[in-house]
Amino acid sequence: MQTVISTCPITPRSATLLKEEAIARFRSKTASVGIIGLGYVGLPLALLFNEEGFQVTGFDIDSTKIDMLASSRSYICRIPETEIALARDRGLQATTDFTRISEMDAIVICVPTPLTKYHEPDLSFVTETVKSIAPHIKAGQLIVLESTTYPGTTDQVVLPLLQNGNPLKLSVSRNNPQAENTFFLAFSPEREDPGNNTIARSDIPKIVGGVDGYASELATALYSSIFHRVVSVSSPTVAEMTKLLENIYRCVNIALVNELKLLCLRMEIDIWEVIAAASTKPFGFQSFYPGPGLGGHCIPVDPFYLSWKAKEFDFATRFIELAGEINMAMPYHIVEFIAEALNVRSKALRGSKVLILGVSYKKDVDDLRESPAITIIEALQKQGAFVHYNDPYFPKIGKGRHYDLQMQCVTLENLGQYDCVVIVTDHSDYDYQQIVNEAQLVIDTRNATVGICSPRIVRC
Ligand SMILES: NC(=O)c1ccc[n+]([C@@H]2O[C@H](COP(=O)([O-])OP(=O)(O)OC[C@H]3O[C@@H](n4cnc5c(N)ncnc54)[C@H](O)[C@@H]3O)[C@@H](O)[C@H]2O)c1
């Protein structure tokens, strides 16, 4: 990528004027919006702004994605190609050319924030993105980070990179009405729930936290055009922490039911029946469900951003660590249950033929990131099992950040050939009655076979 630095002379304008001009463009939907990172978060967001009439340009370093969008193709299952084609007719553009950042009124960053193999934050995608855009930013632009991260990232990492990396010597607005040549910076967490069709994205309240009041006001104006409710908090740090609290809450509660599930199995109590009964309480209880382990880009990852940051303050986040320990052990418990169930049938795991049903991290989504299915497959293979898989969303499993499986999806024919069929992800398309009818043994980690009675089912 060639870096072309803008050398246009600029007429100094006050922060107040720049803010008023930008707000007018956001409210009239005449603003140009740049979305950086066109993945599970960025592409739907780009489509949402485009639907509302904004001039949207998507930026990504992955030229395959850019080429696919250019020919109106989709790489995310739940986004049909007709939607991309419609968006393109309305003017959606996609590019790898970051010099075009200078044409934008608002820039929203939606790049990955994974963990390293040592479970520490990997902010490299964010820092690389910010370094790529810094040379091209201009006065009056609103820049928003949406990637989930630890409190302090926007202020302590993004802000200095933007200020030091732009040749126009622009600085961030700091509530100073007279300041000239300023840009505006905010954090706004993404709250999408993939596969959840019960709530429209625009109905999910949007949190924004600006570096100053001007940035908050601008971010509120921008997002109010696509979200029905925008909640402005006092700083980016509060907004960053809010997102982490939401995900830590889920992570800890899932760990709690996972641990209780292990106890219930030992006590021969049906945890699913217990949860269903408890959920009839009209207050003070929210249902969480056990499973084969955590997956996805968020719940297994985000809490560790905070526990890492907490160490800087000599603080141990014990709930997060304990929840992580319990959740991470779940796939290995499933492997133990499989071995035990085979043992009861006088079979060893070594040499057994095992079919994994569903490999995505949750039902009806095409996302394999951090999926417990990967850990289960690797552990089974290590113990000498012959493992196959079926998943309508994945014709093959190749190489990821932490695995290299090179497996092809098999059909659901002749299930009786497998010593054991393991339901890891309960996709809606599966006919569970038929699976139980045909298989020798079914290990159900999701309660997908509820209501089906058969000695061939082992629920765990
Ligand atoms: N997926 C979700 O459901 C979800 C929900 C809430 C929050 N988040 C957060 O949103 C962020 C993005 O997640 P995602 O699931 O969309 O990730 P993703 O991997 O699906 O997409 C990220 C995109 O960013 C691109 N990219 C990487 N580096 C880049 C760079 N330097 N410049 C431009 N583009 C670059 C990648 O090519 C990819 O297309 C993460 O911080 C994640 O934690 C995700």
The ligand as an ORCA input file, in Angstrom:
! r2SCAN-3c Opt
* xyz 0 1
  N     -18.228    -10.718     15.805
  C     -18.994    -10.286     16.786
  O     -20.082    -10.793     16.995
  C     -18.562     -9.126     17.666
  C     -19.485     -8.610     18.585
  C     -19.115     -7.529     19.384
  C     -17.836     -6.999     19.258
  N     -16.936     -7.533     18.371
  C     -15.620     -6.897     18.276
  O     -15.526     -6.215     17.032
  C     -14.196     -6.262     16.531
  C     -14.190     -6.842     15.122
  O     -14.666     -8.171     15.186
  P     -15.169     -8.961     13.894
  O     -15.864    -10.156     14.420
  O     -15.865     -8.083     12.949
  O     -13.748     -9.374     13.251
  P     -13.507     -9.983     11.787
  O     -12.253    -10.766     11.878
  O     -14.742    -10.648     11.285
  O     -13.278     -8.721     10.861
  C     -12.219     -7.850     11.007
  C     -11.818     -7.308      9.644
  O     -10.762     -6.372      9.857
  C      -9.847     -6.527      8.785
  N      -8.544     -5.975      9.179
  C      -7.591     -6.508      9.959
  N      -6.567     -5.662     10.097
  C      -6.872     -4.563      9.379
  C      -6.201     -3.337      9.105
  N      -5.005     -3.085      9.607
  N      -6.824     -2.437      8.328
  C      -8.050     -2.693      7.790
  N      -8.715     -3.830      8.001
  C      -8.131     -4.749      8.786
  C      -9.819     -8.004      8.508
  O      -9.317     -8.291      7.223
  C     -11.304     -8.359      8.671
  O     -11.989     -8.240      7.450
  C     -13.403     -7.074     17.536
  O     -12.779     -6.225     18.447
  C     -14.478     -7.882     18.254
  O     -14.092     -8.226     19.563
  C     -17.289     -8.576     17.566
*
